[in-house]
Amino acid sequence: MTTMRFRPWPLAGDHVPTTYGDVINTYFEGACRHLGLSTADLVPQAKALTSVLGDWAAAPISDLEKYSSWVANNGAPLEFSVAHSASGVVGVRVLLEALREPVTPLSSQQEGHAFTLRLAEEFGVHLGRYLDIADLFRCEEPRGPFSLMHAAALSPKGEPPLFKMYLNPGVTGGSPAAVAAEALRRLGFAEQWAAVVDHFQGGDLDAPEHEVALIGLDLTESQDARVKVYLRHTGVDAEGIDRAAAVAADHQEGVFTKVIGAIGGDVPVTGWEKAPMTCLAFRPQHAVPSSATLYCPLDPNIVNDEVSAERVSLLMDMAGADPALYRATVAAISGSNPRGLRRLSWVAYKNPAAPVCTLYAGLNSPVGEA
């Protein structure tokens, strides 16, 4: 593999982070400066997070392949995101895969589990749901690109951080759809999952058109805590993806079709190199998934950050987001030369009645940066 030199985002200012933990702390502090958020809320939460990451938090970031991961498009174990709505920035998040040397599928699975336990010790996160289904996702010979990932959504309003977990339903080599069905049954969502299967007319949810790709858990005891199933849509047109989301209670016909059109431009979604995903969220007291979120990959489907930023701006307008805050977000990531970068990786759109639009970005461009 070719070693790629790490280049920090503009929000880092004059400081060049040297470790993965340093990146997390620096980027959250920089986000506060660039987006007008309180450092008193976000920075202590970020530092508490890095304190439980394990040894890899102190690993040099000079060689991005040292801790190769599926998390980010450039193979780094970190990806950041900023969520916008009509009320401003509503969340700053980091997605990560806890790793340890030597990095192997089994060591990554074991370290991910250990990191989950450390989160419970440090932050008091709720592990009940995870422990109810953990055996479905653990094995001696893990398959696929990852076993488990975590996200920390830090609140700019002083609320406690929300920790989330993402599990690979294909990690044991079995049917991802069957694993999803069993996980949801154990967690009390069998009827809701049956409604999803009925919505797809009993179709194969291991097939590429509507393929079970991820299982997500909110690590909290809140009544609003979600269990999430992500479906990848390969070779499905925009209207078909919109219909797939129609099983959710908050679906508004045509919204996701419009989102896909804005991101794809002249290229139909069936021609995208990387397929979009729909996340169906399951909550107690709902007969069907309570909400659907559409995830559209920007890289490698769009040539560079300049074009990606222009197209995402259309979704930010739909969401009623502050244009100045959105421009500040892009500038904090891509700087003055977005045409030469491919850091912007995904955009998510949810809650059509009160939209939230989230922009995701990897540490560097997948092809490297000069």
C-alpha positions as CSV (number, residue, x, y, z in Angstrom):
1,M,0.0,0.0,0.0
2,T,1.1,3.5,-0.7
3,T,1.7,5.7,2.3
4,M,-0.4,8.9,2.2
5,R,0.8,12.0,4.1
6,F,-1.8,13.3,6.6
7,R,-2.9,16.8,5.9
8,P,-5.0,18.4,8.7
9,W,-8.2,20.3,8.0
10,P,-8.2,24.1,8.1
11,L,-10.1,24.1,11.3
12,A,-7.0,22.8,13.1
13,G,-5.4,26.2,12.6
14,D,-1.6,26.2,13.1
15,H,-1.6,23.0,15.1
16,V,-0.8,19.8,13.2
17,P,-2.2,16.8,15.1
18,T,0.2,13.9,15.5
19,T,-2.0,11.2,16.9
20,Y,-5.5,9.9,16.4
21,G,-6.6,11.2,19.8
22,D,-5.0,14.6,19.1
23,V,-7.1,14.7,15.8
24,I,-10.3,14.2,17.7
25,N,-9.6,16.8,20.4
26,T,-8.2,19.3,17.8
27,Y,-11.1,18.9,15.4
28,F,-13.8,19.3,18.0
29,E,-12.1,22.4,19.4
30,G,-11.7,23.7,15.8
31,A,-15.3,23.1,15.0
32,C,-16.3,25.2,18.0
33,R,-14.2,28.1,16.7
34,H,-15.3,27.9,13.1
35,L,-19.0,27.3,13.8
36,G,-19.5,29.5,16.9
37,L,-20.1,26.7,19.3
38,S,-19.2,26.6,23.0
39,T,-15.9,24.9,23.8
40,A,-17.2,24.5,27.4
41,D,-19.7,21.9,26.1
42,L,-17.9,20.0,23.4
43,V,-14.2,20.0,24.2
44,P,-14.4,18.3,27.7
45,Q,-16.6,15.6,26.1
46,A,-14.1,15.0,23.3
47,K,-11.2,14.7,25.8
48,A,-13.2,12.3,27.9
49,L,-13.8,10.2,24.8
50,T,-10.2,10.1,23.8
51,S,-9.2,9.0,27.3
52,V,-10.9,5.7,26.9
53,L,-10.0,4.9,23.2
54,G,-7.1,2.7,24.2
55,D,-3.5,2.6,22.9
56,W,-4.3,3.5,19.3
57,A,-5.4,7.0,20.4
58,A,-1.7,7.7,21.0
59,A,-0.5,6.1,17.8
60,P,1.2,8.3,15.2
61,I,-1.1,9.4,12.4
62,S,1.9,9.9,10.0
63,D,1.1,6.6,8.3
64,L,-2.6,6.4,7.6
65,E,-2.4,2.7,6.7
66,K,-1.1,1.7,10.1
67,Y,-4.6,1.4,11.4
68,S,-6.5,0.7,8.3
69,S,-10.3,0.7,8.7
70,W,-13.6,0.7,6.8
71,V,-14.8,3.7,8.7
72,A,-13.6,6.4,6.3
73,N,-13.2,6.4,2.5
74,N,-9.5,6.9,2.8
75,G,-9.1,3.9,5.1
76,A,-8.7,5.9,8.4
77,P,-10.5,4.8,11.5
78,L,-12.1,8.2,12.0
79,E,-14.9,10.1,10.2
80,F,-16.5,13.4,11.4
81,S,-19.9,14.9,10.7
82,V,-21.8,18.0,11.4
83,A,-25.6,18.1,11.5
84,H,-27.5,21.2,10.4
85,S,-31.2,22.1,10.8
86,A,-33.2,25.3,10.7
87,S,-32.2,25.9,14.4
88,G,-28.4,25.8,13.5
89,V,-25.8,23.2,14.2
90,V,-27.5,20.4,16.1
91,G,-24.7,17.9,16.5
92,V,-21.0,17.3,15.9
93,R,-20.0,13.7,15.7
94,V,-17.1,11.3,15.2
95,L,-17.5,7.8,13.9
96,L,-14.6,5.5,14.8
97,E,-13.4,1.9,14.9
98,A,-11.4,1.1,18.1
99,L,-8.3,-0.9,17.0
100,R,-5.3,-2.5,18.6
101,E,-2.0,-3.9,17.2
102,P,-1.6,-6.1,15.4
103,V,-4.7,-5.0,13.5
104,T,-6.6,-8.1,12.4
105,P,-10.3,-8.9,12.0
106,L,-10.3,-10.7,15.4
107,S,-8.3,-8.2,17.3
108,S,-10.5,-5.4,16.0
109,Q,-13.6,-7.3,17.1
110,Q,-12.1,-7.9,20.5
111,E,-11.0,-4.3,21.0
112,G,-14.4,-3.0,19.8
113,H,-16.1,-5.0,22.5
114,A,-13.5,-3.9,25.1
115,F,-14.0,-0.3,24.1
116,T,-17.8,-0.7,24.5
117,L,-17.2,-1.8,28.1
118,R,-14.9,1.1,28.7
119,L,-17.7,3.5,27.5
120,A,-20.0,2.0,30.1
121,E,-17.4,2.5,32.9
122,E,-16.5,6.1,31.9
123,F,-19.9,7.4,30.6
124,G,-22.4,5.0,32.1
125,V,-23.8,4.1,28.6
126,H,-26.5,1.5,28.6
127,L,-25.3,-1.9,27.3
128,G,-28.5,-3.9,27.8
129,R,-29.5,-4.1,24.2
130,Y,-26.0,-4.8,23.0
131,L,-25.5,-7.7,25.5
132,D,-28.8,-9.2,24.5
133,I,-27.6,-9.6,20.9
134,A,-23.8,-9.6,21.1
135,D,-23.4,-13.3,20.5
136,L,-24.9,-12.8,17.0
137,F,-22.0,-10.6,16.0
138,R,-19.0,-12.3,17.6
139,C,-17.0,-15.2,16.2
140,E,-13.4,-16.5,16.0
141,E,-13.1,-15.8,12.3
142,P,-14.8,-12.4,11.6
143,R,-15.8,-11.8,7.9
144,G,-16.4,-8.6,6.1
145,P,-14.8,-5.2,6.4
146,F,-15.5,-4.6,10.1
147,S,-17.1,-6.1,13.2
148,L,-18.3,-3.1,15.1
149,M,-17.9,0.7,15.0
150,H,-18.9,3.4,17.4
151,A,-20.1,7.0,17.1
152,A,-20.1,9.8,19.6
153,A,-22.6,12.6,19.0
154,L,-21.5,15.6,21.1
155,S,-24.1,18.2,21.8
156,P,-23.4,21.9,21.3
157,K,-26.1,22.7,23.9
158,G,-24.5,21.1,26.9
159,E,-26.5,17.8,26.8
160,P,-24.7,14.5,27.5
161,P,-23.1,12.9,24.5
162,L,-25.1,10.2,22.7
163,F,-23.0,7.0,22.0
164,K,-24.0,4.7,19.2
165,M,-22.8,1.4,18.0
166,Y,-22.8,-0.1,14.5
167,L,-22.6,-3.9,14.0
168,N,-21.9,-5.9,10.9
169,P,-24.7,-8.5,10.4
170,G,-22.5,-10.5,8.0
171,V,-19.6,-10.9,10.3
172,T,-20.2,-14.6,11.1
173,G,-20.7,-15.5,7.5
174,G,-24.5,-16.1,7.8
175,S,-27.4,-14.2,6.2
176,P,-27.4,-10.6,7.3
177,A,-31.2,-10.4,6.9
178,A,-31.6,-13.4,9.2
179,V,-29.3,-11.9,11.8
180,A,-31.3,-8.6,11.6
181,A,-34.5,-10.5,12.1
182,E,-33.2,-12.4,15.1
183,A,-31.7,-9.3,16.7
184,L,-34.9,-7.4,16.3
185,R,-36.9,-10.3,17.7
186,R,-34.7,-10.4,20.8
187,L,-35.1,-6.7,21.3
188,G,-38.8,-6.7,21.0
189,F,-39.3,-5.5,17.5
190,A,-40.4,-8.7,15.7
191,E,-43.7,-7.2,14.6
192,Q,-42.1,-4.1,13.3
193,W,-39.6,-6.1,11.3
194,A,-42.4,-8.2,9.9
195,A,-44.0,-5.0,8.7
196,V,-40.8,-4.2,6.9
197,V,-40.6,-7.7,5.3
198,D,-44.3,-7.3,4.2
199,H,-43.5,-3.9,2.8
200,F,-40.9,-5.5,0.5
201,Q,-43.5,-8.2,-0.3
202,G,-41.4,-10.9,1.3
203,G,-38.4,-10.0,-0.9
204,D,-34.8,-11.1,-0.3
205,L,-33.2,-8.6,2.0
206,D,-29.9,-10.1,1.3
207,A,-30.2,-9.2,-2.4
208,P,-28.4,-6.1,-3.6
209,E,-31.5,-4.1,-4.3
210,H,-32.4,-3.7,-0.6
211,E,-29.6,-5.4,1.3
212,V,-29.2,-5.4,5.0
213,A,-25.9,-3.7,5.6
214,L,-25.6,-2.5,9.2
215,I,-27.4,-2.8,12.5
216,G,-27.2,0.3,14.8
217,L,-28.0,0.8,18.5
218,D,-28.3,3.9,20.6
219,L,-26.4,3.1,23.8
220,T,-28.9,4.8,26.1
221,E,-31.9,3.8,28.3
222,S,-34.0,6.6,26.9
223,Q,-37.5,5.7,25.7
224,D,-36.5,7.4,22.4
225,A,-33.5,5.0,22.0
226,R,-33.4,3.5,18.5
227,V,-32.5,0.2,17.0
228,K,-31.6,0.8,13.4
229,V,-31.3,-1.3,10.2
230,Y,-29.4,0.1,7.2
231,L,-30.4,-1.1,3.8
232,R,-28.1,-0.6,0.8
233,H,-29.8,0.0,-2.5
234,T,-27.8,-1.2,-5.5
235,G,-29.3,-0.8,-8.9
236,V,-32.5,0.8,-7.6
237,D,-33.9,4.0,-9.1
238,A,-34.7,7.1,-7.1
239,E,-38.5,6.3,-7.0
240,G,-37.8,2.8,-5.8
241,I,-35.6,4.0,-3.0
242,D,-38.3,6.5,-2.0
243,R,-40.8,3.7,-2.0
244,A,-38.5,1.6,0.2
245,A,-38.6,4.3,2.8
246,A,-42.4,4.5,2.7
247,V,-42.6,1.8,5.4
248,A,-41.5,4.5,8.0
249,A,-44.0,6.5,9.9
250,D,-42.4,9.8,9.0
251,H,-42.1,9.2,5.3
252,Q,-43.2,12.0,2.9
253,E,-43.6,10.8,-0.7
254,G,-41.1,12.2,-3.1
255,V,-38.7,13.8,-0.6
256,F,-36.0,11.2,-1.0
257,T,-36.5,11.2,-4.8
258,K,-35.7,15.0,-4.7
259,V,-32.7,14.5,-2.5
260,I,-31.2,11.8,-4.8
261,G,-31.8,14.1,-7.8
262,A,-30.1,17.0,-6.1
263,I,-27.0,14.9,-5.3
264,G,-26.8,12.9,-8.5
265,G,-27.2,15.8,-10.9
266,D,-27.3,14.4,-14.4
267,V,-26.2,10.9,-13.3
268,P,-29.1,8.6,-12.3
269,V,-28.7,6.8,-9.0
270,T,-28.5,3.5,-10.8
271,G,-25.3,4.7,-12.4
272,W,-23.6,5.7,-9.1
273,E,-20.3,3.9,-8.3
274,K,-21.3,3.7,-4.7
275,A,-24.9,3.0,-3.7
276,P,-27.0,5.0,-1.2
277,M,-28.5,3.5,2.0
278,T,-31.7,4.0,3.9
279,C,-31.7,3.7,7.7
280,L,-34.9,2.5,9.3
281,A,-35.2,3.4,13.0
282,F,-37.2,1.2,15.4
283,R,-38.5,2.7,18.6
284,P,-40.9,1.2,21.3
285,Q,-44.6,2.0,20.9
286,H,-44.4,2.1,17.1
287,A,-46.0,-0.5,14.9
288,V,-43.6,0.3,12.0
289,P,-40.2,2.0,11.8
290,S,-40.6,5.4,13.3
291,S,-38.3,7.2,10.8
292,A,-36.2,6.8,7.7
293,T,-32.9,8.5,7.0
294,L,-31.4,8.6,3.5
295,Y,-27.6,8.4,3.1
296,C,-26.1,9.5,-0.2
297,P,-22.4,8.8,-0.8
298,L,-20.6,11.9,-2.3
299,D,-17.2,10.2,-2.9
300,P,-16.6,8.5,-5.2
301,N,-19.7,9.5,-7.1
302,I,-18.9,13.2,-7.3
303,V,-15.6,14.4,-8.8
304,N,-14.5,16.7,-5.9
305,D,-15.5,18.6,-2.8
306,E,-16.4,21.8,-4.8
307,V,-19.1,20.0,-6.7
308,S,-20.2,18.0,-3.6
309,A,-20.5,21.1,-1.6
310,E,-22.7,22.8,-4.2
311,R,-25.0,19.8,-4.4
312,V,-25.3,19.4,-0.7
313,S,-26.2,23.1,-0.4
314,L,-29.4,22.3,-2.2
315,L,-30.3,19.9,0.6
316,M,-29.3,22.4,3.2
317,D,-31.7,24.9,1.6
318,M,-34.5,22.2,1.7
319,A,-33.7,21.8,5.4
320,G,-33.8,25.5,6.1
321,A,-30.2,25.5,7.4
322,D,-28.2,28.7,7.8
323,P,-26.2,29.1,4.5
324,A,-23.4,30.9,6.3
325,L,-23.0,28.1,8.9
326,Y,-23.0,25.5,6.1
327,R,-20.3,27.4,4.2
328,A,-18.3,27.7,7.3
329,T,-18.6,23.9,7.8
330,V,-17.3,23.2,4.3
331,A,-14.5,25.8,4.6
332,A,-13.4,24.2,7.9
333,I,-13.0,20.8,6.2
334,S,-11.9,21.6,2.6
335,G,-10.5,25.1,2.9
336,S,-9.8,27.3,-0.1
337,N,-9.2,24.6,-2.7
338,P,-12.2,22.2,-2.6
339,R,-11.7,21.4,-6.3
340,G,-8.5,19.6,-5.5
341,L,-10.0,17.5,-2.6
342,R,-12.4,14.6,-2.0
343,R,-12.8,14.7,1.8
344,L,-16.6,15.1,1.8
345,S,-17.9,11.5,1.9
346,W,-21.6,11.3,2.7
347,V,-24.7,13.4,3.2
348,A,-27.7,12.3,5.2
349,Y,-31.2,13.7,5.2
350,K,-34.0,12.8,7.7
351,N,-37.2,14.0,9.4
352,P,-38.9,15.7,6.4
353,A,-41.3,17.6,8.7
354,A,-38.4,19.3,10.5
355,P,-35.4,18.3,8.4
356,V,-31.9,17.6,9.6
357,C,-29.1,17.4,7.0
358,T,-25.7,16.0,8.0
359,L,-22.4,16.3,6.1
360,Y,-19.8,13.7,6.7
361,A,-16.1,13.9,5.9
362,G,-13.0,11.7,6.1
363,L,-9.6,12.8,7.3
364,N,-8.1,13.1,3.8
365,S,-9.0,12.3,0.2
366,P,-9.0,8.6,-0.6
367,V,-6.5,9.1,-3.5
368,G,-4.1,11.1,-1.3
369,E,-3.3,14.8,-1.2
370,A,-0.3,16.7,-2.5
